[in-house]
Amino acid sequence: MSIQKFTSKVLSKEYLTENLILLSLDSPRDFTFEPGQFVMFTITKDGERKQRAYSILNSPSQKGRLDFAIKFIDGGFASEKFKTTKEQDKFELRGPFGHLAFAKSSPEHWFIGCGCGIAPLHSIIVTYLSKYPKKKFVLLFSVKVKKELLFHDLFTNLEHENSNFTYIPTLTREEWEGKTGRVQHHLPHNMKNKTFYICGVTSLVEDTKKLLMLKGVDQKNIKSERYNQV
Ligand SMILES: Cc1cc2nc3c(=O)[nH]c(=O)nc-3n(C[C@H](O)[C@H](O)[C@H](O)COP(=O)(O)OP(=O)(O)OC[C@H]3O[C@@H](n4cnc5c(N)ncnc54)[C@H](O)[C@@H]3O)c2cc1C
């Protein structure tokens, strides 16, 4: 897939939580990507230009539009820019990049994410779930408190509508009727014939990968994306 560079206009900005936005931009109709990939934004602020990566949230079947779930890091260069971004603002984008691609030959897929790490997993799930009714899809999604469960209604509905989809939300800092604790507590017992996709902060990605490998999962069946370097 060839890398393209283009200017995109903000179509809408919506707060999904108090510090996370759904940002929609237009894109050239011939821009294509694989679900799970990301693009690089050039952020210009106070005369400075920096590159930041953001995963594409929506499916490539939605031509001409790219959605992103962007979490504000207080004082962060891009975060402060996105706080004041409004409709019609323009960004330079470059992409697509990344290898969090769907493993079409695998019979069972475990998507493991935290926070805005749900974005590429969302793209893969909404693209492939109905295309592969015989494959099993499981989403294990961890956040601190219930109000941070992005797209909770959508995933709950998808679970009701698709017998091949299991949605496991888990909260780390709040008691509720569902599961609690870190994702590592809710991994499958049998690790055979599964592909794992892990996305989010480094601690979640590295701890989960380590545990899966300890339990005998081959590294080639683990795909991951780290959002921060620490
Ligand atoms: C492949 C890839 C895809 C990504 N996709 C997304 C996405 O879909 N949505 C999204 O919101 N972000 C995503 N990120 C993270 C994003 O690129 C930025 O790093 C993030 O928005 C912070 O940028 P900033 O300029 O606001 O902060 P910076 O100015 O870069 O950092 C400010 C401070 O915050 C710390 N910091 C940076 N990132 C984090 C973090 N995630 N958690 C805690 N502290 C942090 C830094 O160490 C620094 O001390 C992705 C990163 C990668 C590598």
The ligand as an SDF file (V2000), in Angstrom:
LIG
                    3D

 53 58  0  0  0  0  0  0  0  0999 V2000
    1.3690    3.9730   16.3140 C   0  0  0  0  0  0  0  0  0  0  0  0
    0.7450    4.9530   17.2920 C   0  0  0  0  0  0  0  0  0  0  0  0
   -0.6120    5.1990   17.2500 C   0  0  0  0  0  0  0  0  0  0  0  0
   -1.2020    6.0990   18.1560 C   0  0  0  0  0  0  0  0  0  0  0  0
   -2.5480    6.2800   18.1080 N   0  0  0  0  0  0  0  0  0  0  0  0
   -3.1180    7.1040   19.0160 C   0  0  0  0  0  0  0  0  0  0  0  0
   -4.5460    7.2730   19.0360 C   0  0  0  0  0  0  0  0  0  0  0  0
   -5.2910    6.6830   18.2240 O   0  0  0  0  0  0  0  0  0  0  0  0
   -5.0770    8.1170   19.9740 N   0  0  0  0  0  0  0  0  0  0  0  0
   -4.2730    8.8040   20.8730 C   0  0  0  0  0  0  0  0  0  0  0  0
   -4.8100    9.5620   21.6780 O   0  0  0  0  0  0  0  0  0  0  0  0
   -2.9330    8.6370   20.8800 N   0  0  0  0  0  0  0  0  0  0  0  0
   -2.3460    7.8290   19.9700 C   0  0  0  0  0  0  0  0  0  0  0  0
   -0.9910    7.6940   19.9600 N   0  0  0  0  0  0  0  0  0  0  0  0
   -0.1810    8.5720   20.8550 C   0  0  0  0  0  0  0  0  0  0  0  0
    0.0740    9.9200   20.1170 C   0  0  0  0  0  0  0  0  0  0  0  0
    0.8810    9.7200   18.9740 O   0  0  0  0  0  0  0  0  0  0  0  0
    0.7820   10.9440   21.0100 C   0  0  0  0  0  0  0  0  0  0  0  0
    1.9420   10.3680   21.5310 O   0  0  0  0  0  0  0  0  0  0  0  0
   -0.1080   11.4220   22.1550 C   0  0  0  0  0  0  0  0  0  0  0  0
   -1.2600   12.0610   21.6000 O   0  0  0  0  0  0  0  0  0  0  0  0
    0.6600   12.4520   23.0290 C   0  0  0  0  0  0  0  0  0  0  0  0
    1.1430   13.4560   22.1880 O   0  0  0  0  0  0  0  0  0  0  0  0
    1.3450   14.9300   22.7350 P   0  0  0  0  0  0  0  0  0  0  0  0
    2.1140   15.6820   21.6690 O   0  0  0  0  0  0  0  0  0  0  0  0
    0.0620   15.5170   23.1820 O   0  0  0  0  0  0  0  0  0  0  0  0
    2.2530   14.7300   24.0250 O   0  0  0  0  0  0  0  0  0  0  0  0
    3.8590   14.9490   24.1210 P   0  0  0  0  0  0  0  0  0  0  0  0
    4.1460   16.4070   24.0440 O   0  0  0  0  0  0  0  0  0  0  0  0
    4.5290   14.0570   23.1100 O   0  0  0  0  0  0  0  0  0  0  0  0
    4.1590   14.3510   25.5480 O   0  0  0  0  0  0  0  0  0  0  0  0
    3.8700   15.0690   26.7440 C   0  0  0  0  0  0  0  0  0  0  0  0
    4.2050   14.1890   27.9380 C   0  0  0  0  0  0  0  0  0  0  0  0
    3.2600   13.1200   28.0600 O   0  0  0  0  0  0  0  0  0  0  0  0
    3.9140   11.8440   28.0360 C   0  0  0  0  0  0  0  0  0  0  0  0
    3.0620   10.9350   27.2090 N   0  0  0  0  0  0  0  0  0  0  0  0
    3.0430   10.8480   25.8570 C   0  0  0  0  0  0  0  0  0  0  0  0
    2.1020    9.9350   25.4540 N   0  0  0  0  0  0  0  0  0  0  0  0
    1.5310    9.4710   26.5890 C   0  0  0  0  0  0  0  0  0  0  0  0
    0.5100    8.5160   26.8600 C   0  0  0  0  0  0  0  0  0  0  0  0
   -0.1270    7.8460   25.8530 N   0  0  0  0  0  0  0  0  0  0  0  0
    0.1910    8.2840   28.1520 N   0  0  0  0  0  0  0  0  0  0  0  0
    0.7960    8.9560   29.1690 C   0  0  0  0  0  0  0  0  0  0  0  0
    1.7860    9.8630   28.9680 N   0  0  0  0  0  0  0  0  0  0  0  0
    2.1480   10.1140   27.7180 C   0  0  0  0  0  0  0  0  0  0  0  0
    5.2610   12.0940   27.3790 C   0  0  0  0  0  0  0  0  0  0  0  0
    6.2220   11.1500   27.8300 O   0  0  0  0  0  0  0  0  0  0  0  0
    5.5910   13.5050   27.8380 C   0  0  0  0  0  0  0  0  0  0  0  0
    6.1420   13.4940   29.1230 O   0  0  0  0  0  0  0  0  0  0  0  0
   -0.3840    6.7860   19.0820 C   0  0  0  0  0  0  0  0  0  0  0  0
    0.9980    6.5370   19.1140 C   0  0  0  0  0  0  0  0  0  0  0  0
    1.5590    5.6380   18.2480 C   0  0  0  0  0  0  0  0  0  0  0  0
    3.0530    5.3850   18.3160 C   0  0  0  0  0  0  0  0  0  0  0  0
  1  2  1  0
  2  3  1  0
  2 52  2  0
  3  4  2  0
  4  5  1  0
  4 50  1  0
  5  6  2  0
  6  7  1  0
  6 13  1  0
  7  8  2  0
  7  9  1  0
  9 10  1  0
 10 11  2  0
 10 12  1  0
 12 13  2  0
 13 14  1  0
 14 15  1  0
 14 50  1  0
 15 16  1  0
 16 17  1  0
 16 18  1  0
 18 19  1  0
 18 20  1  0
 20 21  1  0
 20 22  1  0
 22 23  1  0
 23 24  1  0
 24 25  2  0
 24 26  1  0
 24 27  1  0
 27 28  1  0
 28 29  2  0
 28 30  1  0
 28 31  1  0
 31 32  1  0
 32 33  1  0
 33 34  1  0
 33 48  1  0
 34 35  1  0
 35 36  1  0
 35 46  1  0
 36 37  1  0
 36 45  1  0
 37 38  2  0
 38 39  1  0
 39 40  1  0
 39 45  2  0
 40 41  1  0
 40 42  2  0
 42 43  1  0
 43 44  2  0
 44 45  1  0
 46 47  1  0
 46 48  1  0
 48 49  1  0
 50 51  2  0
 51 52  1  0
 52 53  1  0
M  END
$$$$
